[in-house]
Amino acid sequence: MTKRSSNDELKVDERDLQLLSILEKDSRTPWTRVAKEMGVSEATVYLRVKKLEEKGVLEGFSIIVNPSRLGLGITLIVMLRVRAHYISKVKSSLSLNKYVVELYETTGYYNLLAKILAPSLSDINEIIDEIYSLKGVEEVEYIVALREVKRVKRIVNEVIFSNQ
């Protein structure tokens, strides 16, 4: 079965999803073990991984880090209303800030949303001051997260296969 629901999605088959599921659980799993679990050759695993990397489905092999254990204990969600003419400049400026870990263009009243991880309230205050100084920013709303309730770490296993 091939999965496809939008123009940005790549066709992936059940074998691709099986491969991604295995690697998502432990990206250090040797190809020989992956191949055995999938019932295919090591070469098939290698070629499928290569294809998924080339198509941008698999963006790399990484670890999962707990930001608060590294001193980034404050999560701030920022919604910005930016004049259309300035949106590219504001996106560029925010992208340069090391504490901005996610940045989205959005629909609705606010047209940008940023997720910020910072070590202290004084760092948050500096970021807020920086945002207010950006030309074209008309309105800003901030939300400080009190506690993380859910963070999906394994998209294939926790989202795609969750109801199958």
C-alpha positions, 0 to 999 in steps of 0.5 A: 500500500502506498501512502500519499495525501499531499503534494509534499508527501513522497510515496512510501510503501509498507516496506519503507514504513517498516524500515523507518519504524525499525530505525526510529526505535534505534537508528544504530541498528545494524543493517544485518539485523534490519534486513533479518527483521524485514526479511530482505537482503542487506543491500535492499536495506541500504538501497531503501535507506539511500532512496529515503535520504535522497527523497528527504523522507529520512533526514538523518540519524540522530539522538533525542535530547531532553532540552531541560537537562541541558539547561534549556528549561523554559519553553516559550511559544511566540505568535507574531503578526508581521506586515506582509512586506517584512515577513521574509526579513523577520523570518531571517532574523528569527532564524538567526537566534540560537534559541529559536528552535522551530519557526512556522508560517501560519494562517489566521490572525498571526502569520508566524509562530516560533518555539523558543527554548531558553535557559532563563527568564532574562534570556526570554526577556532579551528575545522578547526585546529583540522581537519587538525591535524587528521592523514590521512586527505589528503584534506579538503574543507569548505563551510560556509553557509550564510543563511538557505534556506530550512530545512525539519522538517517533513519528512512524511508530507513534503517529502513522502506526498508532491506530493500525 
